[in-house]
């Protein structure tokens, strides 16, 4: 498994929609990346100047909503498409 560093989080995005609500099939370049993902791994956390570590606001298994700019760090590891994001790019936990 990938172990992110610092305050980074590894997520697995949900599959993108291949057609619109009205039934129009989207081409590869028309699809937006899903902003909903599941947390699969956490880094060590942000370390403050005084040496204390700030705990994460999410945990492994949480379903989260990502910022629209999240996800420039996409990787494929052991056949899985994963994205490494900073914790600040996670906007909400979906319950």
Secondary structure, 3 states (H helix, E strand, C coil): CCCCCCCEEEEEECCCCCECCCCCECCHHHCCCCCEEEEEEECCCEECCCCCEECCCCCCCCEEEECCCCCCEEEEECCEEEEEEEHHHEEEEEC
